[in-house]
Amino acid sequence: MDRTPIHTHRTGRVPLAARAFTLIELLVVIAIIALLIGILLPSLSKARATAQQIKAAAQLRAVGQAVTNYTVDFKVFPPAYVYGDSLTGETWRIRDQLESNPVPATGYVHWSWALFESGNVPTDAFASPAALNGGAPATNPGKNFDDWEPGQVNDLGGTIGSPTPEDRQLKRVAFAGNAAVFPRNKFATSGPRRNRLVNPDWINSHSTTILATEFQEGKDWETVRVGQVIKSHRPITPFVGRSAGQEVYREPPGTGTEARFAYPDPDRDIVDPKQVGAGAIEDPRTNLNAVSRKHGGKANFVFADGHVALHSVQETIEKRLWGDQFYSLTGRNISVLIDR
């Protein structure tokens, strides 16, 4: 008995259920999908990178606003970091701010902590979606395992989970301050130069003086690693001493109008991002090698007037955007010239 469906018998067509893609048709479809993916992925990746850059800029702008609020209240910029006078407190003493911490167990009080009231610190205020794990960990992260990076060791040689010391610093820090504005701890040293707190009125041009920027991360934050210690508390020192090289604290006080500090040479001292390795925060050429190049070779910078802009490290040198004085150091002459 003929069981061929009536409509097929009459038209000579094969039933739809019996049809299938040929191998060639499948390969064509796969090739089209692959082509579309190849076209769309770079666009999606670029869009994601742009979104991260914008978010990082917004975070940095908020940091700049917090700094402004601080200066309104205290009439000075906060120090980049100081040695605390207790294990948990925010207070510190001038006499303790030496070459090294006289009581290492007290750790650091970082400017990220100083900007906010105790107990009301937004944990992600210094974090960035463009940075590895949101930012570098504190130099002394404390007892929470999640706050450490692989292989990290604290200032006392303690490993992951060591409770002491624990810095008063946000747990992830993607931004670094300008050391010419945010002084380091060396307020009580006996050398020719020591740090001092900076009055905002001293800055000659707020719109062209950088307050802070983004760290370059490297692998597991190697750019701010010295050995296995991650020195995320360090600011960026933009200048070099004209006679003493990188060691700005050994630069003679100077007299008259003689310039004692200079910008580094952008062609000689600023290296390609792929060549930036461990310890860039203490690079003998310049600490500027620790500045990010993540956004198309550029980084976000927040300025003393609160605006944020994208620049390459070379541009910040050529335009003298780190300021024209080393405001945070003592000495009669702290003028800065580009001197090559």
WOUR-V244984 format. One record per pair of residues at least 4 apart in sequence whose C-alpha atoms are under 6 Angstrom apart, sorted by sequence separation. I is the first residue (numbers start at 1). J is the second residue. If there is no record, write none. Layout:
i=I j=J
i=I j=J
This chain:
i=8 j=12
i=21 j=25
i=37 j=41
i=41 j=45
i=42 j=46
i=71 j=75
i=131 j=135
i=153 j=157
i=154 j=158
i=158 j=162
i=178 j=182
i=179 j=183
i=217 j=221
i=218 j=222
i=225 j=229
i=241 j=245
i=265 j=269
i=266 j=270
i=283 j=287
i=293 j=297
i=295 j=299
i=303 j=307
i=315 j=319
i=316 j=320
i=8 j=13
i=71 j=76
i=116 j=121
i=129 j=134
i=153 j=158
i=189 j=194
i=218 j=223
i=225 j=230
i=240 j=245
i=241 j=246
i=282 j=287
i=293 j=298
i=302 j=307
i=316 j=321
i=71 j=77
i=128 j=134
i=141 j=147
i=153 j=159
i=217 j=223
i=224 j=230
i=225 j=231
i=240 j=246
i=281 j=287
i=293 j=299
i=302 j=308
i=84 j=91
i=85 j=92
i=127 j=134
i=187 j=194
i=224 j=231
i=241 j=248
i=244 j=251
i=292 j=299
i=301 j=308
i=84 j=92
i=127 j=135
i=186 j=194
i=187 j=195
i=301 j=309
i=326 j=334
i=186 j=195
i=280 j=289
i=281 j=290
i=300 j=309
i=325 j=334
i=241 j=251
i=280 j=290
i=300 j=310
i=325 j=335
i=299 j=310
i=325 j=336
i=183 j=195
i=299 j=311
i=324 j=336
i=298 j=311
i=140 j=154
i=298 j=312
i=145 j=160
i=145 j=161
i=269 j=285
i=144 j=161
i=143 j=161
i=242 j=260
i=87 j=106
i=143 j=162
i=242 j=261
i=86 j=106
i=142 j=162
i=143 j=163
i=241 j=261
i=142 j=163
i=240 j=261
i=84 j=106
i=240 j=262
i=239 j=262
i=84 j=108
i=142 j=166
i=239 j=263
i=83 j=108
i=84 j=109
i=140 j=165
i=141 j=166
i=82 j=108
i=140 j=166
i=82 j=109
i=140 j=167
i=81 j=109
i=81 j=110
i=80 j=110
i=81 j=111
i=80 j=111
i=138 j=171
i=178 j=211
i=137 j=171
i=177 j=211
i=178 j=212
i=137 j=172
i=177 j=212
i=136 j=172
i=176 j=212
i=135 j=172
i=136 j=173
i=176 j=213
i=135 j=173
i=136 j=174
i=175 j=213
i=135 j=174
i=175 j=214
i=174 j=214
i=175 j=215
i=174 j=215
i=127 j=172
i=127 j=173
i=128 j=174
i=126 j=173
i=127 j=174
i=126 j=174
i=266 j=314
i=237 j=287
i=236 j=287
i=225 j=278
i=226 j=279
i=223 j=277
i=225 j=279
i=223 j=278
i=224 j=279
i=113 j=169
i=179 j=235
i=193 j=249
i=222 j=278
i=223 j=279
i=112 j=169
i=178 j=235
i=179 j=236
i=223 j=280
i=224 j=281
i=107 j=165
i=177 j=235
i=178 j=236
i=179 j=237
i=106 j=165
i=107 j=166
i=108 j=167
i=109 j=168
i=110 j=169
i=176 j=235
i=105 j=165
i=107 j=167
i=192 j=252
i=56 j=128
i=216 j=290
i=262 j=336
i=153 j=228
i=154 j=229
i=215 j=290
i=216 j=291
i=261 j=336
i=262 j=337
i=263 j=338
i=152 j=228
i=153 j=229
i=215 j=291
i=216 j=292
i=259 j=335
i=262 j=338
i=52 j=129
i=152 j=229
i=214 j=291
i=215 j=292
i=255 j=332
i=259 j=336
i=262 j=339
i=52 j=130
i=214 j=292
i=253 j=331
i=255 j=333
i=254 j=333
i=213 j=300
i=97 j=185
i=98 j=186
i=213 j=301
i=97 j=186
i=212 j=301
i=97 j=187
i=98 j=188
i=212 j=302
i=97 j=188
i=98 j=189
i=139 j=230
i=211 j=302
i=139 j=231
i=210 j=302
i=211 j=303
i=95 j=188
i=139 j=232
i=210 j=303
i=211 j=304
i=138 j=232
i=209 j=303
i=209 j=304
i=206 j=304
i=207 j=305
i=206 j=305
i=80 j=182
i=79 j=182
i=80 j=183
i=81 j=184
i=82 j=185
i=79 j=183
i=80 j=184
i=81 j=185
i=79 j=184
i=210 j=321
i=209 j=321
i=210 j=322
i=208 j=321
i=209 j=322
i=209 j=323
i=77 j=198
i=76 j=198
i=76 j=199
i=198 j=328
i=196 j=328
i=195 j=328
i=196 j=329
i=195 j=329
i=194 j=329
i=194 j=330
i=193 j=330
i=183 j=328
i=180 j=326
i=181 j=327
i=180 j=327
i=181 j=328
i=180 j=328
i=64 j=306
i=57 j=300
